[in-house]
Amino acid sequence: MADASMIRRFPRVALFDLDGTLLDSAPDMLATANRMLAARDRAPTTLAMLRQHVSKGARAMVAATFPELDEAGRDALVPEFLQVYREELGRHSVLFDGVAAMLQALEDDGARWGIITNKAEYLARDVVAGLEWESRCAVLVGGDTYPEKKPHPLPLLEAARQLGVAPSDCVYVGDDERDVVAARAAGMPSIAVTWGYRLDGEDPETWLAEAIAREPRELLDPAAWPRPTL
């Protein structure tokens, strides 16, 4: 009989990016962009065009939707984008296939999980509420919760502090190089996922994460998770 102490378990704390990692929110972003275009009698954009910009934030999506505008013009449209997005939030987005099972597996193993996103905290809380995750998500950090956001390590360090654990006892999972950079600076092992949103030419293999996952179901196996840093 196998020694119970030798059985591989999930990390005690798993921290996730939100958009492009847990949630396929690109359809909400597309609806937002197309409402703004329609209000200006412009032709709609496509999911294929917008999808790669989702992890880069509202300014990047405004820039992709209105490429003719200069920086000042784009910045002027960001508040409108966020207002319309809040109205569309959760109406079209879905969890990536396998995410629900992965989160349940973590919980069944006694692990805690949380979210660290560059999305504004009020929007992230709306998402969590819409998914009925309020009692399950152990910590939620938005892009404006602290003075710095990813790729700065502060959000990850503060999340670990809130949970009463060392950063090295957590694993951070994300679909953007900024996620891996932030985790490395925080002394936190990371997993780069390839199912999210990336610009052409961005290669997760070059980000130097401790592990790479190509679909959420891979993370149902505790062996797919890096061991905590000693």
Contacts in CASP RR format, 6 or more apart in sequence:
PFRMAT RR
TARGET T0000
AUTHOR 0000-0000-0000
METHOD contacts of the structure
MODEL  1
MADASMIRRFPRVALFDLDGTLLDSAPDMLATANRMLAARDRAPTTLAML
RQHVSKGARAMVAATFPELDEAGRDALVPEFLQVYREELGRHSVLFDGVA
AMLQALEDDGARWGIITNKAEYLARDVVAGLEWESRCAVLVGGDTYPEKK
PHPLPLLEAARQLGVAPSDCVYVGDDERDVVAARAAGMPSIAVTWGYRLD
GEDPETWLAEAIAREPRELLDPAAWPRPTL
8 222 0 8 1.000
8 223 0 8 1.000
9 109 0 8 1.000
9 111 0 8 1.000
9 222 0 8 1.000
10 105 0 8 1.000
10 106 0 8 1.000
10 109 0 8 1.000
10 110 0 8 1.000
10 111 0 8 1.000
10 222 0 8 1.000
10 225 0 8 1.000
11 111 0 8 1.000
11 169 0 8 1.000
11 170 0 8 1.000
11 171 0 8 1.000
11 189 0 8 1.000
11 225 0 8 1.000
11 228 0 8 1.000
12 110 0 8 1.000
12 111 0 8 1.000
12 112 0 8 1.000
12 165 0 8 1.000
12 169 0 8 1.000
12 170 0 8 1.000
12 228 0 8 1.000
13 111 0 8 1.000
13 112 0 8 1.000
13 113 0 8 1.000
13 114 0 8 1.000
13 138 0 8 1.000
13 160 0 8 1.000
13 163 0 8 1.000
13 165 0 8 1.000
13 169 0 8 1.000
13 170 0 8 1.000
13 171 0 8 1.000
14 106 0 8 1.000
14 111 0 8 1.000
14 112 0 8 1.000
14 113 0 8 1.000
14 114 0 8 1.000
14 170 0 8 1.000
14 171 0 8 1.000
14 173 0 8 1.000
14 225 0 8 1.000
15 113 0 8 1.000
15 114 0 8 1.000
15 115 0 8 1.000
15 116 0 8 1.000
15 139 0 8 1.000
15 156 0 8 1.000
15 159 0 8 1.000
15 170 0 8 1.000
15 171 0 8 1.000
15 172 0 8 1.000
15 173 0 8 1.000
15 188 0 8 1.000
16 22 0 8 1.000
16 113 0 8 1.000
16 114 0 8 1.000
16 115 0 8 1.000
16 116 0 8 1.000
16 172 0 8 1.000
16 173 0 8 1.000
16 174 0 8 1.000
17 55 0 8 1.000
17 115 0 8 1.000
17 116 0 8 1.000
17 117 0 8 1.000
17 172 0 8 1.000
17 173 0 8 1.000
17 174 0 8 1.000
17 175 0 8 1.000
17 176 0 8 1.000
17 179 0 8 1.000
18 25 0 8 1.000
18 115 0 8 1.000
18 117 0 8 1.000
18 119 0 8 1.000
18 124 0 8 1.000
18 127 0 8 1.000
19 25 0 8 1.000
19 26 0 8 1.000
19 54 0 8 1.000
19 55 0 8 1.000
19 117 0 8 1.000
19 119 0 8 1.000
19 197 0 8 1.000
20 26 0 8 1.000
20 54 0 8 1.000
20 55 0 8 1.000
20 96 0 8 1.000
20 174 0 8 1.000
20 175 0 8 1.000
20 193 0 8 1.000
20 195 0 8 1.000
20 196 0 8 1.000
20 197 0 8 1.000
21 96 0 8 1.000
21 173 0 8 1.000
21 174 0 8 1.000
21 175 0 8 1.000
21 179 0 8 1.000
21 193 0 8 1.000
21 196 0 8 1.000
22 95 0 8 1.000
22 96 0 8 1.000
22 99 0 8 1.000
22 103 0 8 1.000
22 115 0 8 1.000
23 93 0 8 1.000
23 94 0 8 1.000
23 95 0 8 1.000
23 96 0 8 1.000
23 99 0 8 1.000
23 127 0 8 1.000
23 131 0 8 1.000
24 93 0 8 1.000
24 94 0 8 1.000
24 95 0 8 1.000
24 96 0 8 1.000
24 196 0 8 1.000
25 54 0 8 1.000
25 90 0 8 1.000
25 93 0 8 1.000
25 127 0 8 1.000
26 47 0 8 1.000
26 50 0 8 1.000
26 51 0 8 1.000
26 54 0 8 1.000
26 93 0 8 1.000
26 197 0 8 1.000
27 47 0 8 1.000
27 92 0 8 1.000
27 93 0 8 1.000
27 94 0 8 1.000
28 85 0 8 1.000
28 88 0 8 1.000
28 89 0 8 1.000
28 90 0 8 1.000
28 91 0 8 1.000
28 92 0 8 1.000
28 93 0 8 1.000
29 50 0 8 1.000
29 54 0 8 1.000
29 61 0 8 1.000
29 85 0 8 1.000
30 45 0 8 1.000
30 46 0 8 1.000
30 47 0 8 1.000
30 50 0 8 1.000
30 51 0 8 1.000
30 92 0 8 1.000
31 88 0 8 1.000
31 91 0 8 1.000
31 92 0 8 1.000
32 61 0 8 1.000
32 81 0 8 1.000
32 84 0 8 1.000
32 85 0 8 1.000
32 88 0 8 1.000
33 45 0 8 1.000
33 50 0 8 1.000
33 61 0 8 1.000
33 64 0 8 1.000
33 65 0 8 1.000
33 81 0 8 1.000
34 44 0 8 1.000
34 45 0 8 1.000
35 84 0 8 1.000
35 88 0 8 1.000
36 65 0 8 1.000
36 77 0 8 1.000
36 80 0 8 1.000
36 81 0 8 1.000
36 84 0 8 1.000
37 43 0 8 1.000
37 44 0 8 1.000
37 45 0 8 1.000
37 65 0 8 1.000
38 44 0 8 1.000
45 64 0 8 1.000
45 65 0 8 1.000
49 64 0 8 1.000
50 61 0 8 1.000
50 64 0 8 1.000
50 65 0 8 1.000
51 197 0 8 1.000
52 197 0 8 1.000
52 198 0 8 1.000
52 199 0 8 1.000
52 200 0 8 1.000
53 60 0 8 1.000
53 61 0 8 1.000
53 63 0 8 1.000
53 64 0 8 1.000
53 197 0 8 1.000
53 199 0 8 1.000
54 61 0 8 1.000
54 197 0 8 1.000
55 175 0 8 1.000
55 176 0 8 1.000
55 196 0 8 1.000
55 197 0 8 1.000
55 198 0 8 1.000
56 176 0 8 1.000
56 197 0 8 1.000
56 199 0 8 1.000
57 118 0 8 1.000
57 119 0 8 1.000
58 78 0 8 1.000
58 81 0 8 1.000
58 82 0 8 1.000
58 85 0 8 1.000
59 74 0 8 1.000
59 75 0 8 1.000
59 78 0 8 1.000
61 81 0 8 1.000
62 69 0 8 1.000
62 74 0 8 1.000
62 77 0 8 1.000
62 78 0 8 1.000
62 81 0 8 1.000
63 69 0 8 1.000
63 74 0 8 1.000
66 73 0 8 1.000
66 74 0 8 1.000
66 77 0 8 1.000
69 77 0 8 1.000
82 120 0 8 1.000
82 123 0 8 1.000
85 123 0 8 1.000
86 123 0 8 1.000
86 126 0 8 1.000
89 123 0 8 1.000
89 126 0 8 1.000
89 127 0 8 1.000
90 127 0 8 1.000
90 130 0 8 1.000
95 131 0 8 1.000
96 195 0 8 1.000
96 196 0 8 1.000
96 216 0 8 1.000
97 215 0 8 1.000
97 216 0 8 1.000
97 217 0 8 1.000
98 215 0 8 1.000
98 216 0 8 1.000
98 217 0 8 1.000
98 220 0 8 1.000
99 216 0 8 1.000
101 216 0 8 1.000
101 217 0 8 1.000
101 220 0 8 1.000
102 216 0 8 1.000
102 217 0 8 1.000
102 219 0 8 1.000
102 220 0 8 1.000
103 113 0 8 1.000
103 136 0 8 1.000
105 220 0 8 1.000
106 112 0 8 1.000
106 113 0 8 1.000
107 113 0 8 1.000
107 136 0 8 1.000
109 222 0 8 1.000
112 138 0 8 1.000
112 163 0 8 1.000
113 136 0 8 1.000
113 137 0 8 1.000
113 138 0 8 1.000
114 137 0 8 1.000
114 138 0 8 1.000
114 139 0 8 1.000
114 140 0 8 1.000
114 159 0 8 1.000
115 124 0 8 1.000
115 128 0 8 1.000
115 137 0 8 1.000
115 139 0 8 1.000
115 140 0 8 1.000
115 141 0 8 1.000
116 139 0 8 1.000
116 141 0 8 1.000
116 142 0 8 1.000
116 150 0 8 1.000
116 155 0 8 1.000
116 156 0 8 1.000
116 159 0 8 1.000
116 172 0 8 1.000
117 124 0 8 1.000
117 141 0 8 1.000
117 142 0 8 1.000
117 143 0 8 1.000
118 142 0 8 1.000
118 143 0 8 1.000
118 149 0 8 1.000
118 150 0 8 1.000
118 178 0 8 1.000
119 127 0 8 1.000
119 142 0 8 1.000
119 143 0 8 1.000
120 142 0 8 1.000
120 143 0 8 1.000
120 144 0 8 1.000
121 140 0 8 1.000
121 141 0 8 1.000
121 142 0 8 1.000
121 143 0 8 1.000
121 144 0 8 1.000
121 145 0 8 1.000
124 140 0 8 1.000
124 142 0 8 1.000
125 140 0 8 1.000
128 134 0 8 1.000
128 137 0 8 1.000
128 140 0 8 1.000
138 163 0 8 1.000
139 159 0 8 1.000
139 162 0 8 1.000
139 163 0 8 1.000
141 155 0 8 1.000
141 158 0 8 1.000
141 159 0 8 1.000
142 149 0 8 1.000
142 155 0 8 1.000
143 149 0 8 1.000
143 150 0 8 1.000
143 155 0 8 1.000
145 155 0 8 1.000
145 158 0 8 1.000
146 154 0 8 1.000
146 155 0 8 1.000
146 158 0 8 1.000
147 154 0 8 1.000
148 154 0 8 1.000
148 155 0 8 1.000
149 155 0 8 1.000
150 156 0 8 1.000
150 176 0 8 1.000
150 178 0 8 1.000
150 179 0 8 1.000
150 181 0 8 1.000
150 182 0 8 1.000
151 177 0 8 1.000
151 178 0 8 1.000
151 179 0 8 1.000
151 181 0 8 1.000
151 182 0 8 1.000
151 185 0 8 1.000
152 182 0 8 1.000
152 185 0 8 1.000
153 182 0 8 1.000
153 183 0 8 1.000
153 185 0 8 1.000
153 186 0 8 1.000
153 187 0 8 1.000
153 188 0 8 1.000
155 182 0 8 1.000
156 167 0 8 1.000
156 170 0 8 1.000
156 172 0 8 1.000
156 182 0 8 1.000
156 183 0 8 1.000
156 186 0 8 1.000
156 188 0 8 1.000
157 167 0 8 1.000
157 186 0 8 1.000
159 170 0 8 1.000
160 166 0 8 1.000
160 167 0 8 1.000
160 169 0 8 1.000
160 170 0 8 1.000
160 186 0 8 1.000
160 188 0 8 1.000
163 170 0 8 1.000
167 186 0 8 1.000
167 187 0 8 1.000
167 188 0 8 1.000
168 187 0 8 1.000
168 188 0 8 1.000
168 189 0 8 1.000
168 228 0 8 1.000
168 229 0 8 1.000
168 230 0 8 1.000
169 228 0 8 1.000
170 188 0 8 1.000
170 189 0 8 1.000
170 228 0 8 1.000
171 188 0 8 1.000
171 189 0 8 1.000
171 190 0 8 1.000
171 191 0 8 1.000
171 210 0 8 1.000
171 225 0 8 1.000
171 226 0 8 1.000
171 228 0 8 1.000
172 179 0 8 1.000
172 182 0 8 1.000
172 183 0 8 1.000
172 186 0 8 1.000
172 188 0 8 1.000
172 189 0 8 1.000
172 190 0 8 1.000
172 191 0 8 1.000
173 179 0 8 1.000
173 190 0 8 1.000
173 191 0 8 1.000
173 193 0 8 1.000
173 213 0 8 1.000
173 219 0 8 1.000
174 180 0 8 1.000
174 190 0 8 1.000
174 191 0 8 1.000
174 192 0 8 1.000
174 193 0 8 1.000
175 192 0 8 1.000
175 193 0 8 1.000
175 194 0 8 1.000
175 195 0 8 1.000
175 196 0 8 1.000
175 197 0 8 1.000
175 198 0 8 1.000
175 204 0 8 1.000
176 197 0 8 1.000
176 198 0 8 1.000
177 192 0 8 1.000
177 202 0 8 1.000
177 204 0 8 1.000
177 207 0 8 1.000
179 190 0 8 1.000
179 192 0 8 1.000
180 190 0 8 1.000
180 192 0 8 1.000
180 207 0 8 1.000
180 208 0 8 1.000
180 209 0 8 1.000
181 207 0 8 1.000
183 189 0 8 1.000
183 190 0 8 1.000
183 209 0 8 1.000
184 190 0 8 1.000
184 208 0 8 1.000
187 229 0 8 1.000
188 229 0 8 1.000
189 210 0 8 1.000
189 211 0 8 1.000
189 226 0 8 1.000
189 227 0 8 1.000
189 228 0 8 1.000
189 229 0 8 1.000
190 209 0 8 1.000
190 210 0 8 1.000
190 211 0 8 1.000
190 226 0 8 1.000
191 209 0 8 1.000
191 210 0 8 1.000
191 211 0 8 1.000
191 212 0 8 1.000
191 213 0 8 1.000
191 219 0 8 1.000
191 224 0 8 1.000
191 225 0 8 1.000
191 226 0 8 1.000
192 204 0 8 1.000
192 207 0 8 1.000
192 209 0 8 1.000
192 211 0 8 1.000
192 212 0 8 1.000
192 213 0 8 1.000
193 204 0 8 1.000
193 212 0 8 1.000
193 213 0 8 1.000
193 214 0 8 1.000
193 216 0 8 1.000
194 204 0 8 1.000
194 212 0 8 1.000
194 213 0 8 1.000
194 214 0 8 1.000
195 214 0 8 1.000
195 215 0 8 1.000
195 216 0 8 1.000
198 204 0 8 1.000
204 212 0 8 1.000
205 212 0 8 1.000
210 226 0 8 1.000
211 224 0 8 1.000
211 225 0 8 1.000
211 226 0 8 1.000
213 219 0 8 1.000
213 224 0 8 1.000
218 224 0 8 1.000
219 225 0 8 1.000
END
